Amino acid sequence: MNKQVILAAIVAVVALAAALMFYMQGRVGTGAKYALKIATLQGGISTLDILDEMRLGERYGLQIRVIRFQKTPDIATALAKGEVDVAIIPAEVAARIIENGASVKIIAVDMLQNQAVLAMSPSLKSPSDLKGKKVGVVTASGTYKMFKAYMAVIYGLKVYEPGGSGDVEAVNVPPGSLADALQRGDVDAIVAWEPIVSEALGRGAHIVADYLTLWKEAGLSGKPVMLVWVARSSVSREALRRLVEARAEAAKIWVSSPDKTRQIIVSLYRLDPKVFDTMYRRTIIYQGQLDNSAIKGIRSAWWLAWKGGYLPENPDSIPDSVFEAP
């Protein structure tokens, strides 16, 4: 075998080894260095929508694959099992999987609470008027768990599901059917998040109570956090640092470029532009860091969830080490 053949063989082996290493490190896509699978709720808005549609991850050396789940518990399960690297979930759901032993950390806050209780009948003016009424909810959602907690802590009302007993009956309704169920009169009220809230408002519903108001009535401190970004502890700090920076850029675009946000959200969720305008006014995107005010708000949401019966253990036992801004 001559020297040229041997040299060519060596070059080929080295190239193959380099390509394999490139692949193993997640170096796929255009300039991407870190590959991340991110889970979110189907029909649940977040800054991930901007980040993904504008391919912001590529600017930060990330290859992002978004996986949308129908139910929040399925997101939590996928994160706990390592089937996804990062998830956008309600703060109280994050506490639940932490208490169940999942090795995860909270890396960012996405948005403040935008959920609301809505009704068609003008006689329903306050949550106290819901006693003896039927309310449409998504029982697998964090929004429902917090509704139960708010009703118990503020109004002393017990929310129950069919077959149980209490003051307010909660009926499970698919997210996409909540506004329809309310409009048809199948239920007296619904509990929903954006953009379902704005869709129902566009059909003539009114807000009985929004979660920001309920937060104040409950006397909770810190920011009224709704969604948080949660990552598995095994994900590299550098990858998460880049992700948090990409999310921050997406948050800035959401707030400062409403036309761009409208284009993305209207197309992605097939919204009426008027519904988007209402949703945009009602949605408070969090642009700050994971600071003391945000952490205090998350812990307040945990406390409420515990008092409402969603968290089985006092969340005060969860250490501060679960909060980590990369």
N, C-alpha and C positions, 0 to 999 in steps of 0.2 A: 504494500500500500504506500503510495507516494506521500510526500509531506503536504501537498495541497489538499488531498482527500482527508488526511488526518486533521488538518487545520479547519477544514470545512465542518467536519464532524464535531470538533470541539466547540466551534462557534454555534452550531445548531443546538448542542446540549446546553450551553450557557444561556442561549436565547429562550429555550424551553423552560429552564429553571427560573429565569427571570419572569417569564410570563406566568408561570405557576404561582410564584410569590406575589406577583401583582394581583392575581385573582384572589388568592387567599386573604390578602389584606383588604379586600373589598374594593379594589381599584377598578371600578367598572363605570362605563358611561363617559361622558365628555369631561375629563379632568377630575372626576369624582374620586375621593380617597376613602371616605367612610360610607358604608351602606347601612341604612337604618330603615326598619319597618315601623311605621307609626300607625296606631289604631285610633279611630275616632268613631263617633256615632253617626249612622246614616240619618241625614236630616237635621244634624246638629251643627250650627255654624261655629266657626272659630277662625283664628288667624291662620290656621293650617290651610284653609281654602286659598288664601292669598299666596302663601308660601309655595303651595303645590302648583297652582295654576300658573304662577309667574316663574316657576322653576328657580326660586331663589336659592334652594339648597346647592345648586351647582356652583353658585358664586362663592360658596363657603366650603367647597370640596366635599359635598355630600351627595349621595345618591339616595333619594327618599322614595320609598314605596308606601303609599297610603292605603290602608285597609279599613273599609267601613263596615261596621257591625250594626245589626238591627237592634241589639239590646246592650245596655250598659254592663250588666253582669258578664256578658260574653267577652267584652273588652277586658274587664278585670281578670277573668280567667286566663285569657290569652297572654296578658302581661305577666301574671303570676307564674305561668308555665314556661315563659320564655319564648312563646310563639311570635311575639312582637317585642321590639326593643323599647318603644316609647308609647305612651297612651295619653290622650286628652280626655280627662274624666272629671266628674264633680269632686270637689274636695273631700266630701264625706265618704265617697266610694274609695278614694285613695286611703283614707284612714282604715276602712274596713279590710282592705287587702293587707295593709301593714299589720293590723291586729291578727290577721290570719297567718302571719309569718312570712309573707313575700318579701324578698330582698330588693326593695325599690327605694328611690329617693325622689323628692319633689324638686324640680329644677326651675319652674317658672309658673307664674299666674297668667292665665289667658284673658279672662274677662270677668266682670262683676255680675252679680245676679240680675238676670233679665226676665225671670219667670213671673207668672201672674196667675191669679184666679179670675176667670171671666164668666160672665152670665149674660143672658138676653133679657131676662125679666127685670124691670126697673125696681121691683120689690127687693131684690137681692143687692143690698148696698154695702154690707159688711160681712166678713167671715162669720160673725155670730149668727147671721141670717141663714147660714148653711145647715143649721141643726134640723135634722129630719129630711134633708135633701139628698139627692143623688148627684155625685160628682164624677165626671169622666176623667180618668188619669191613665198614665202608663205605669203600671205597677212595678215594672222592672227598672224604672228610672230613678236617679237621684233626686229629681224634681219632686216626685211623689213622696219619697222618704222625708224630704225637708218640709213638705206640706203637712204631713202627719205631725212632724215635730213642732212646727209653728202653731198649728191648731191646738196641740196639747199644752204647750208652754204659755202661749198668750191668752187663748180663749177657753182653755180647759175642756176642749172638745175631743172626743175620741173618734178617730177615723177608722172605719172597719171595712172589710171586704165581704162580699156575699157569703152568707153562712155564719158570719160573726155577729157581733152586737156592738152597739155604741151610738154615737150621735150623728155622724155623717157617713153615708155609704159611698165607698169608692168603687167604681166600676172600671174594669180594665178596657181600654180602647186603644187600638193601634195609633201611633203618632199621626199618620196621614189622615185619620178619620176623626180626630178630635173636633175640629171646627165643624165638620158635617154633623156629628152627633149633637153638638150644641144647637146648631141651626135647626135641625129636625125636631128638637125637643126630646131626644132620647134621654138626655141628662139635664139637670137644672143648671149645672155649671161645669167648667172644665179647669184643669190645672195644666199649664203648658209653658213651653219655653219658646224663644225666638227661633225661626220665623213664624211659628204656629200662632203665637200671641197676636202678631200684626195681621196675620191672615184672618183670624177671628174678628179682630177689630174692624177690618175691612168689610165684614159681613154684617156689621151692626151690633156686635157684642160690646160690652163695656167692662172695664176692669173693676172687679170687686176689691181686690187688694193686689199690689205688686210686692215682690219679695224685698225690694229695697226698703219699702215702708215697713214691712213685717220685721225686717232686721232691726230697724230703729225701735219698733214697739217691743221687741224682745230684749232691748237694752244691751245688744251685743257690741263688742268693741272691735276695732281694726277695720280693714277693708272688707266689704261684703262679698267675699270671693265666691265665685261659682265654679269655674273650670280651672284646673291646674294641669301642667305637663308633668308626667311622672315617667321616670326611666328606670330600667333595671340597673342595679348596682354594678353589673358586669360590663356595662357599656363604657367605653373609654371616656375619660374626662375631656379629652381634646375633641372628640366627636360631639359631646354634649355642649361644650363651649361654643362650637361652631353652630350647632342647632339653635341654641339660645340667641345667638347673634342674628341668625336668619329669621327667627321668630320676631325679634325686636324690629327688624326691618319691615316685616310683614305688618306688624302692629302700626308702625309709622305710616305705611302706605294706606292702611285701613282708615286711619284718622285724618290724614292730610290730603288724600286723593279719593274723595267720595265717588267721583265719576268712574274711576278705575275699579273701585270696590263694587259699585253698582253693576258694572259690566260683568264682573266675575260671579258675584252672588246670584244675580238675576238669571244668568245662564246656567249656573251649576244647580240651582234649586228650582229653576223654572218659575220664578216669582213674578207676579205682577209688579211693575215698577213702583206703583203707589204703595204696595205692601212693603217693598224694599225701603222706601222713604220713611215709613213709620218705624220699621225695624231698625233702620240706621240711627234714628233719633233715640231709640230706646236702648241701644246696645252700647255699653261702656267697655271699650277695649282697654286692658291694663297695659300701660307702657313702661311702668317702673320695674325696678329690680325686685328680686325676692328679698325684700327688706323686712324690718321688724313689724311695720304696719301690715304688710301682706301676711306675714307669718301669724301675727296676732289674729287677723281675720280668718285665716284657715283654721286656727285652733278654736275660734269662736264657733265656726260652722261645725266643727267636730263636737264641741260641747252640746250644741243644739241637737245634733243628730243622736248623741248619746241620751240626752234627756227625752228625746222623742221615741227612743226605743230602737233606733236603727243600728247603733253601735252597741255591741254586747258588753264592752268593757269601757271604763273611764279612759278617754283618750289622753288624759294628762300623763299617762304612763308612756306615751310615745315620745322618744327622745328627740331633742332638737337636731340630732345628727341626720335625721331623714330629710332635712331641708339643706339643699346644697346648690348654690348658684355657681355653676362651673366657671 
